């Protein structure tokens, strides 16, 4: 049976770079450095990495809030334009959900005004009250009439986050970008907000890019995962494959510290390098346990790790990884013990 090809991406980045000039003669910082990324209709993609890896800058570039130094952003197959009119039209279809609802809601505005703000900016010509109550209901604030005249201080943290989500939904976008959407919430409320995002995907066909440092969150919500390190996507693919069979040592380290992980956690040494001084070779090699332990030497790739940059390469299972060691291991023939085990299993 022929497997149909995946649908074309709704939102895409092609060779995207964002460089910030250095201060007082310092070298420029490559915050986003040649990123390719695609989000398909009705799909949730988790963009994961440590603080400072460039994921928020990438999200802002995808939203048109930061112009790329090179490369392009496309939406529905059309390159993003940066005129005021083009960006206004684009942001009606792509909405941002911020991390801290307390900081993104004006304490003097009622819930009604907070949710209606987008409608007013875009000159909505329909029934404003009906649109606001529909968005609140979709965000799980029911009955919506109970919340219209409340102020943020009268709401719980989870309710405030739902108001922020309602403000994004009121324009009926096709995609939302959620930057650490549950980082400031209690554990019990986190689960409710994640369940809400999944329900919105299932009921409305809403696509989402969820930016997070937490691979556990990605495990619970994402269809696909993109792992980012020092401005680059170093591993990407279906969430189940990435989270159960990670190939890149960086992904393995991030997963090892989750509460449900088996074995000892991998503690990354030091901090990520300064994006204005990206190391030669693999940009992760200065913190890589595979290189430090001699495994890369035994695989014959240690010199390449230190000197040769590597693009993200496709794997046999649909994942993509930028790692000399992972590529060498995948290409190596099975050992005699592995071959014998396979033969015995086939006989059994």
C-alpha positions as a Markdown table, in Angstrom:
| # | Residue | x | y | z |
|---|---|---|---|---|
| 1 | Unk | 0.0 | 0.0 | 0.0 |
| 2 | Unk | 1.4 | 3.4 | -1.0 |
| 3 | Unk | 1.7 | 5.9 | 1.8 |
| 4 | Unk | 0.5 | 9.3 | 0.7 |
| 5 | Unk | 3.0 | 12.1 | 1.0 |
| 6 | Unk | 2.6 | 14.5 | 3.9 |
| 7 | Unk | 0.6 | 17.7 | 3.1 |
| 8 | Unk | 2.7 | 20.8 | 2.2 |
| 9 | Unk | 3.7 | 22.9 | 5.2 |
| 10 | Unk | 1.4 | 25.7 | 6.4 |
| 11 | Unk | 4.4 | 27.6 | 7.9 |
| 12 | Unk | 7.9 | 27.1 | 6.8 |
| 13 | Unk | 11.4 | 28.4 | 7.3 |
| 14 | Unk | 14.0 | 27.9 | 4.6 |
| 15 | Unk | 17.7 | 28.6 | 5.4 |
| 16 | Unk | 16.6 | 31.2 | 8.0 |
| 17 | Unk | 19.3 | 33.3 | 9.7 |
| 18 | Unk | 19.0 | 36.0 | 12.2 |
| 19 | Unk | 22.2 | 37.8 | 13.1 |
| 20 | Unk | 22.5 | 40.6 | 15.7 |
| 21 | Unk | 25.4 | 43.0 | 15.4 |
| 22 | Unk | 28.0 | 43.0 | 18.1 |
| 23 | Unk | 28.4 | 45.9 | 20.5 |
| 24 | Unk | 31.6 | 48.0 | 20.5 |
| 25 | Unk | 33.2 | 46.1 | 17.7 |
| 26 | Unk | 32.4 | 42.6 | 19.0 |
| 27 | Unk | 31.6 | 39.9 | 16.5 |
| 28 | Unk | 28.0 | 39.5 | 15.4 |
| 29 | Unk | 25.8 | 36.9 | 17.2 |
| 30 | Unk | 24.3 | 34.2 | 15.0 |
| 31 | Unk | 21.1 | 33.7 | 17.0 |
| 32 | Unk | 19.4 | 31.6 | 14.3 |
| 33 | Unk | 21.9 | 30.0 | 11.9 |
| 34 | Unk | 20.5 | 28.4 | 8.8 |
| 35 | Unk | 17.2 | 26.8 | 10.1 |
| 36 | Unk | 14.8 | 24.8 | 8.0 |
| 37 | Unk | 11.5 | 24.0 | 9.7 |
| 38 | Unk | 8.0 | 23.1 | 8.6 |
| 39 | Unk | 4.7 | 23.0 | 10.4 |
| 40 | Unk | 1.9 | 21.2 | 8.6 |
| 41 | Unk | -1.9 | 21.9 | 8.8 |
| 42 | Unk | -3.4 | 20.5 | 12.0 |
| 43 | Unk | 0.0 | 19.7 | 13.5 |
| 44 | Unk | 1.7 | 20.6 | 16.8 |
| 45 | Unk | 5.5 | 21.0 | 16.6 |
| 46 | Unk | 7.5 | 21.4 | 19.8 |
| 47 | Unk | 10.7 | 23.5 | 19.4 |
| 48 | Unk | 12.9 | 22.4 | 22.3 |
| 49 | Unk | 16.2 | 23.6 | 23.7 |
| 50 | Unk | 18.0 | 25.2 | 26.6 |
| 51 | Unk | 17.6 | 28.9 | 27.4 |
| 52 | Unk | 19.7 | 30.9 | 25.0 |
| 53 | Unk | 19.7 | 28.4 | 22.1 |
| 54 | Unk | 17.8 | 30.7 | 19.8 |
| 55 | Unk | 14.3 | 29.2 | 19.9 |
| 56 | Unk | 12.5 | 32.4 | 21.0 |
| 57 | Unk | 14.4 | 34.4 | 18.3 |
| 58 | Unk | 13.4 | 31.8 | 15.7 |
| 59 | Unk | 9.7 | 32.0 | 16.9 |
| 60 | Unk | 9.8 | 35.8 | 16.6 |
| 61 | Unk | 11.3 | 35.6 | 13.1 |
| 62 | Unk | 8.5 | 33.2 | 12.1 |
| 63 | Unk | 6.0 | 35.7 | 13.4 |
| 64 | Unk | 7.6 | 38.5 | 11.4 |
| 65 | Unk | 8.6 | 40.4 | 14.6 |
| 66 | Unk | 12.3 | 40.0 | 13.7 |
| 67 | Unk | 13.3 | 40.4 | 10.1 |
| 68 | Unk | 15.7 | 37.6 | 9.0 |
| 69 | Unk | 19.2 | 38.4 | 7.9 |
| 70 | Unk | 18.9 | 35.8 | 5.1 |
| 71 | Unk | 16.6 | 32.9 | 4.2 |
| 72 | Unk | 12.8 | 33.2 | 4.1 |
| 73 | Unk | 9.6 | 32.5 | 5.9 |
| 74 | Unk | 6.7 | 31.1 | 4.0 |
| 75 | Unk | 3.0 | 30.8 | 4.9 |
| 76 | Unk | 0.7 | 28.7 | 2.9 |
| 77 | Unk | 3.4 | 28.5 | 0.2 |
| 78 | Unk | 3.8 | 32.3 | -0.1 |
| 79 | Unk | 6.9 | 34.2 | 1.1 |
| 80 | Unk | 6.2 | 36.4 | 4.0 |
| 81 | Unk | 6.2 | 40.1 | 3.2 |
| 82 | Unk | 7.4 | 42.8 | 5.6 |
| 83 | Unk | 5.3 | 45.8 | 4.7 |
| 84 | Unk | 2.9 | 47.0 | 7.4 |
| 85 | Unk | -0.1 | 45.8 | 5.4 |
| 86 | Unk | 1.4 | 42.3 | 4.7 |
| 87 | Unk | 2.3 | 41.8 | 8.3 |
| 88 | Unk | -1.1 | 42.8 | 9.6 |
| 89 | Unk | -2.8 | 40.4 | 7.2 |
| 90 | Unk | -0.4 | 37.6 | 8.2 |
| 91 | Unk | -0.8 | 38.2 | 12.0 |
| 92 | Unk | -4.5 | 37.7 | 11.6 |
| 93 | Unk | -3.8 | 34.1 | 10.5 |
| 94 | Unk | -0.9 | 33.5 | 12.9 |
| 95 | Unk | -1.2 | 34.5 | 16.5 |
| 96 | Unk | 1.2 | 34.6 | 19.5 |
| 97 | Unk | 0.5 | 33.2 | 22.9 |
| 98 | Unk | 2.9 | 34.6 | 25.4 |
| 99 | Unk | 4.5 | 32.8 | 28.4 |
| 100 | Unk | 3.4 | 35.1 | 31.2 |
| 101 | Unk | -0.3 | 35.9 | 31.2 |
| 102 | Unk | 0.1 | 38.4 | 34.0 |
| 103 | Unk | 2.5 | 40.4 | 31.9 |
| 104 | Unk | 0.6 | 40.2 | 28.7 |
| 105 | Unk | -2.8 | 41.3 | 30.2 |
| 106 | Unk | -3.5 | 44.9 | 31.0 |
| 107 | Unk | -4.6 | 44.9 | 34.6 |
| 108 | Unk | -7.0 | 47.8 | 33.9 |
| 109 | Unk | -8.8 | 46.0 | 31.1 |
| 110 | Unk | -11.7 | 43.7 | 31.5 |
| 111 | Unk | -11.5 | 40.2 | 30.0 |
| 112 | Unk | -13.9 | 41.4 | 27.3 |
| 113 | Unk | -11.6 | 44.2 | 26.3 |
| 114 | Unk | -8.5 | 42.0 | 26.4 |
| 115 | Unk | -10.1 | 39.4 | 24.1 |
| 116 | Unk | -11.7 | 42.0 | 21.8 |
| 117 | Unk | -8.4 | 43.9 | 21.3 |
| 118 | Unk | -7.4 | 41.9 | 18.3 |
| 119 | Unk | -10.8 | 42.4 | 16.7 |
| 120 | Unk | -10.5 | 46.1 | 17.0 |
| 121 | Unk | -7.0 | 46.3 | 15.7 |
| 122 | Unk | -8.0 | 44.4 | 12.6 |
| 123 | Unk | -11.3 | 46.3 | 12.0 |
| 124 | Unk | -13.6 | 43.3 | 12.6 |
| 125 | Unk | -17.0 | 44.1 | 11.1 |
| 126 | Unk | -19.0 | 41.3 | 12.6 |
| 127 | Unk | -20.7 | 40.9 | 16.0 |
| 128 | Unk | -17.9 | 41.6 | 18.4 |
| 129 | Unk | -19.6 | 40.3 | 21.6 |
| 130 | Unk | -20.5 | 37.0 | 19.8 |
| 131 | Unk | -16.9 | 36.6 | 18.7 |
| 132 | Unk | -15.5 | 37.3 | 22.2 |
| 133 | Unk | -17.9 | 34.9 | 23.9 |
| 134 | Unk | -17.2 | 32.2 | 21.3 |
| 135 | Unk | -13.4 | 32.6 | 21.8 |
| 136 | Unk | -13.8 | 32.4 | 25.6 |
| 137 | Unk | -15.9 | 29.3 | 25.3 |
| 138 | Unk | -13.3 | 27.6 | 23.0 |
| 139 | Unk | -10.6 | 28.5 | 25.6 |
| 140 | Unk | -12.6 | 26.7 | 28.3 |
| 141 | Unk | -14.0 | 29.7 | 30.1 |
| 142 | Unk | -17.6 | 28.7 | 30.4 |
| 143 | Unk | -20.1 | 30.1 | 30.6 |
| 144 | Unk | -18.2 | 33.0 | 29.0 |
| 145 | Unk | -20.7 | 35.6 | 30.3 |
| 146 | Unk | -19.3 | 35.0 | 33.8 |
| 147 | Unk | -15.9 | 36.3 | 32.8 |
| 148 | Unk | -16.6 | 39.3 | 30.5 |
| 149 | Unk | -16.4 | 42.0 | 33.1 |
| 150 | Unk | -13.7 | 40.5 | 35.3 |
| 151 | Unk | -10.2 | 41.9 | 35.6 |
| 152 | Unk | -7.0 | 39.8 | 35.5 |
| 153 | Unk | -6.5 | 40.1 | 39.3 |
| 154 | Unk | -9.8 | 38.3 | 39.8 |
| 155 | Unk | -8.7 | 35.3 | 37.9 |
| 156 | Unk | -6.5 | 32.3 | 38.7 |
| 157 | Unk | -3.3 | 31.7 | 36.8 |
| 158 | Unk | -4.9 | 29.1 | 34.6 |
| 159 | Unk | -7.9 | 31.3 | 33.9 |
| 160 | Unk | -5.5 | 34.2 | 32.9 |
| 161 | Unk | -3.7 | 31.9 | 30.5 |
| 162 | Unk | -7.0 | 30.8 | 29.0 |
| 163 | Unk | -7.9 | 34.5 | 28.5 |
| 164 | Unk | -4.6 | 35.0 | 26.6 |
| 165 | Unk | -5.4 | 31.9 | 24.4 |
| 166 | Unk | -8.9 | 33.3 | 23.8 |
| 167 | Unk | -7.4 | 36.6 | 22.7 |
| 168 | Unk | -5.4 | 34.6 | 20.1 |
| 169 | Unk | -8.4 | 32.5 | 19.0 |
| 170 | Unk | -10.8 | 35.4 | 18.6 |
| 171 | Unk | -9.5 | 36.1 | 15.1 |
| 172 | Unk | -9.8 | 32.4 | 14.2 |
| 173 | Unk | -6.2 | 31.9 | 13.2 |
| 174 | Unk | -4.8 | 28.9 | 11.4 |
| 175 | Unk | -1.7 | 28.7 | 13.5 |
| 176 | Unk | -0.6 | 29.8 | 17.0 |
| 177 | Unk | 2.9 | 30.2 | 18.3 |
| 178 | Unk | 3.0 | 29.5 | 22.0 |
| 179 | Unk | 6.2 | 30.6 | 23.8 |
| 180 | Unk | 6.5 | 28.5 | 27.0 |
| 181 | Unk | 2.7 | 28.5 | 27.4 |
| 182 | Unk | 2.6 | 26.7 | 30.8 |
| 183 | Unk | 6.0 | 27.6 | 32.3 |
| 184 | Unk | 4.4 | 29.9 | 34.9 |
| 185 | Unk | 1.6 | 27.5 | 35.9 |
| 186 | Unk | 1.2 | 24.8 | 38.6 |
| 187 | Unk | 1.5 | 21.2 | 37.5 |
| 188 | Unk | -2.2 | 20.5 | 37.7 |
| 189 | Unk | -3.1 | 23.5 | 35.6 |
| 190 | Unk | -0.3 | 22.8 | 33.1 |
| 191 | Unk | -2.1 | 19.6 | 32.2 |
| 192 | Unk | -5.4 | 21.4 | 31.6 |
| 193 | Unk | -3.8 | 23.9 | 29.3 |
| 194 | Unk | -2.0 | 21.2 | 27.3 |
| 195 | Unk | -5.2 | 19.3 | 27.0 |
| 196 | Unk | -6.9 | 22.5 | 25.7 |
| 197 | Unk | -4.2 | 22.9 | 23.0 |
| 198 | Unk | -4.8 | 19.3 | 21.9 |
| 199 | Unk | -8.5 | 19.8 | 21.8 |
| 200 | Unk | -8.2 | 23.0 | 19.7 |
| 201 | Unk | -6.1 | 21.0 | 17.2 |
| 202 | Unk | -8.6 | 18.2 | 17.0 |
| 203 | Unk | -11.7 | 20.4 | 16.9 |
| 204 | Unk | -10.5 | 23.4 | 14.9 |
| 205 | Unk | -7.7 | 21.9 | 12.9 |
| 206 | Unk | -5.4 | 24.5 | 14.5 |
| 207 | Unk | -1.7 | 24.2 | 14.0 |
| 208 | Unk | 0.8 | 25.2 | 16.7 |
| 209 | Unk | 4.4 | 25.8 | 17.3 |
| 210 | Unk | 5.1 | 25.3 | 21.0 |
| 211 | Unk | 8.4 | 26.7 | 22.2 |
| 212 | Unk | 9.7 | 25.1 | 25.4 |
| 213 | Unk | 12.8 | 24.0 | 27.3 |
| 214 | Unk | 10.8 | 21.0 | 28.6 |
| 215 | Unk | 11.0 | 17.8 | 26.6 |
| 216 | Unk | 8.4 | 16.3 | 29.0 |
| 217 | Unk | 5.9 | 18.8 | 27.7 |
| 218 | Unk | 6.8 | 17.9 | 24.1 |
| 219 | Unk | 6.2 | 14.2 | 25.0 |
| 220 | Unk | 2.6 | 15.1 | 26.1 |
| 221 | Unk | 1.6 | 17.4 | 23.2 |
| 222 | Unk | 3.7 | 17.3 | 20.1 |
| 223 | Unk | 3.3 | 15.4 | 16.8 |
| 224 | Unk | 6.8 | 16.4 | 15.8 |
| 225 | Unk | 9.8 | 17.7 | 17.7 |
| 226 | Unk | 12.6 | 20.0 | 16.6 |
| 227 | Unk | 15.6 | 20.2 | 19.0 |
| 228 | Unk | 17.6 | 23.4 | 18.8 |
| 229 | Unk | 21.2 | 24.1 | 20.0 |
| 230 | Unk | 23.2 | 27.3 | 19.4 |
| 231 | Unk | 21.1 | 28.6 | 16.6 |
| 232 | Unk | 20.7 | 25.3 | 14.7 |
| 233 | Unk | 18.1 | 22.5 | 14.6 |
| 234 | Unk | 20.2 | 19.4 | 15.5 |
| 235 | Unk | 17.5 | 16.8 | 15.5 |
| 236 | Unk | 13.9 | 16.7 | 14.2 |
| 237 | Unk | 11.3 | 14.1 | 13.5 |
| 238 | Unk | 8.1 | 12.4 | 14.8 |
| 239 | Unk | 7.8 | 13.0 | 18.5 |
| 240 | Unk | 7.6 | 9.3 | 19.4 |
| 241 | Unk | 10.8 | 8.5 | 17.4 |
| 242 | Unk | 12.7 | 11.4 | 18.8 |
| 243 | Unk | 11.6 | 10.9 | 22.4 |
| 244 | Unk | 12.0 | 7.1 | 22.5 |
| 245 | Unk | 15.1 | 6.7 | 20.2 |
| 246 | Unk | 17.0 | 10.0 | 20.4 |
| 247 | Unk | 20.1 | 10.0 | 18.2 |
| 248 | Unk | 21.9 | 13.3 | 19.0 |
| 249 | Unk | 23.8 | 13.4 | 22.3 |
| 250 | Unk | 22.2 | 16.7 | 23.1 |
| 251 | Unk | 18.7 | 15.3 | 22.8 |
| 252 | Unk | 19.8 | 12.3 | 24.8 |
| 253 | Unk | 21.0 | 14.6 | 27.6 |
| 254 | Unk | 17.8 | 16.6 | 27.6 |
| 255 | Unk | 15.7 | 13.5 | 27.9 |
| 256 | Unk | 17.9 | 11.9 | 30.6 |
| 257 | Unk | 16.9 | 14.4 | 33.2 |
| 258 | Unk | 13.1 | 13.8 | 32.9 |
| 259 | Unk | 11.6 | 12.2 | 36.0 |
| 260 | Unk | 10.4 | 9.1 | 34.0 |
| 261 | Unk | 13.8 | 8.6 | 32.4 |
| 262 | Unk | 15.7 | 5.4 | 33.1 |
| 263 | Unk | 19.4 | 5.4 | 34.0 |
| 264 | Unk | 21.6 | 8.2 | 35.3 |
| 265 | Unk | 21.0 | 11.7 | 34.1 |
| 266 | Unk | 23.5 | 13.2 | 31.7 |
| 267 | Unk | 24.8 | 16.4 | 33.2 |
| 268 | Unk | 25.9 | 18.8 | 30.4 |
| 269 | Unk | 29.2 | 20.5 | 31.3 |
| 270 | Unk | 29.4 | 24.2 | 31.2 |
| 271 | Unk | 27.2 | 26.7 | 29.4 |
| 272 | Unk | 26.4 | 26.8 | 25.7 |
| 273 | Unk | 29.0 | 28.8 | 23.8 |
| 274 | Unk | 28.4 | 32.5 | 23.0 |
| 275 | Unk | 26.6 | 32.7 | 19.6 |
| 276 | Unk | 29.1 | 35.3 | 18.5 |
| 277 | Unk | 31.9 | 32.7 | 18.9 |
| 278 | Unk | 30.5 | 29.5 | 17.5 |
| 279 | Unk | 33.0 | 26.6 | 17.8 |
| 280 | Unk | 34.4 | 25.0 | 14.6 |
| 281 | Unk | 33.1 | 21.6 | 13.7 |
| 282 | Unk | 30.0 | 20.4 | 15.4 |
| 283 | Unk | 28.8 | 23.2 | 17.6 |
| 284 | Unk | 28.0 | 20.8 | 20.4 |
| 285 | Unk | 31.4 | 19.1 | 20.5 |
| 286 | Unk | 32.7 | 21.2 | 23.4 |
| 287 | Unk | 30.0 | 19.7 | 25.7 |
| 288 | Unk | 29.5 | 16.3 | 24.1 |
| 289 | Unk | 29.9 | 13.2 | 26.3 |
| 290 | Unk | 30.3 | 11.0 | 23.2 |
| 291 | Unk | 33.5 | 12.9 | 22.3 |
| 292 | Unk | 34.7 | 13.1 | 25.9 |
| 293 | Unk | 34.2 | 9.4 | 26.5 |
| 294 | Unk | 36.2 | 8.2 | 23.5 |
| 295 | Unk | 33.1 | 6.8 | 21.7 |
| 296 | Unk | 33.5 | 9.2 | 18.8 |
| 297 | Unk | 37.2 | 8.2 | 18.5 |
| 298 | Unk | 36.3 | 4.5 | 18.3 |
| 299 | Unk | 33.7 | 5.4 | 15.7 |
| 300 | Unk | 36.4 | 7.2 | 13.7 |
| 301 | Unk | 34.7 | 10.6 | 13.7 |
| 302 | Unk | 36.4 | 12.5 | 16.6 |
| 303 | Unk | 38.4 | 14.7 | 14.2 |
| 304 | Unk | 35.3 | 15.4 | 12.1 |
| 305 | Unk | 33.4 | 16.4 | 15.3 |
| 306 | Unk | 36.1 | 19.0 | 16.1 |
| 307 | Unk | 36.6 | 20.4 | 12.6 |
| 308 | Unk | 33.7 | 19.7 | 10.2 |
| 309 | Unk | 30.3 | 21.3 | 10.4 |
| 310 | Unk | 27.5 | 19.0 | 9.6 |
| 311 | Unk | 24.1 | 19.8 | 8.1 |
| 312 | Unk | 21.0 | 18.0 | 9.3 |
| 313 | Unk | 20.8 | 14.7 | 7.5 |
| 314 | Unk | 17.9 | 12.4 | 6.9 |
| 315 | Unk | 17.7 | 9.1 | 8.7 |
| 316 | Unk | 16.1 | 5.8 | 7.7 |
| 317 | Unk | 13.2 | 6.3 | 10.0 |
| 318 | Unk | 12.2 | 9.8 | 8.9 |
| 319 | Unk | 14.2 | 11.6 | 11.6 |
| 320 | Unk | 16.9 | 14.1 | 10.7 |
| 321 | Unk | 20.0 | 14.6 | 12.8 |
| 322 | Unk | 23.2 | 16.7 | 12.7 |
| 323 | Unk | 25.7 | 14.5 | 14.4 |
| 324 | Unk | 28.9 | 12.8 | 12.9 |
| 325 | Unk | 28.7 | 10.0 | 15.6 |
| 326 | Unk | 25.0 | 9.3 | 15.1 |
| 327 | Unk | 25.5 | 9.2 | 11.3 |
| 328 | Unk | 28.5 | 6.8 | 11.7 |
| 329 | Unk | 26.6 | 4.5 | 14.1 |
| 330 | Unk | 23.6 | 4.3 | 11.8 |
| 331 | Unk | 25.8 | 3.5 | 8.8 |
| 332 | Unk | 27.9 | 0.9 | 10.5 |
| 333 | Unk | 27.2 | -2.8 | 9.7 |
| 334 | Unk | 25.8 | -4.8 | 12.6 |
| 335 | Unk | 28.3 | -6.6 | 14.8 |
| 336 | Unk | 28.6 | -10.4 | 14.7 |
| 337 | Unk | 26.7 | -10.7 | 18.0 |
| 338 | Unk | 23.9 | -8.5 | 16.7 |
| 339 | Unk | 23.7 | -10.5 | 13.5 |
| 340 | Unk | 23.6 | -13.8 | 15.4 |
| 341 | Unk | 20.8 | -12.5 | 17.7 |
| 342 | Unk | 18.8 | -11.4 | 14.6 |
| 343 | Unk | 19.3 | -14.8 | 13.0 |
| 344 | Unk | 18.2 | -16.6 | 16.1 |
| 345 | Unk | 15.1 | -14.4 | 16.4 |
| 346 | Unk | 14.2 | -15.1 | 12.8 |
| 347 | Unk | 14.5 | -18.9 | 13.3 |
| 348 | Unk | 12.4 | -18.6 | 16.4 |
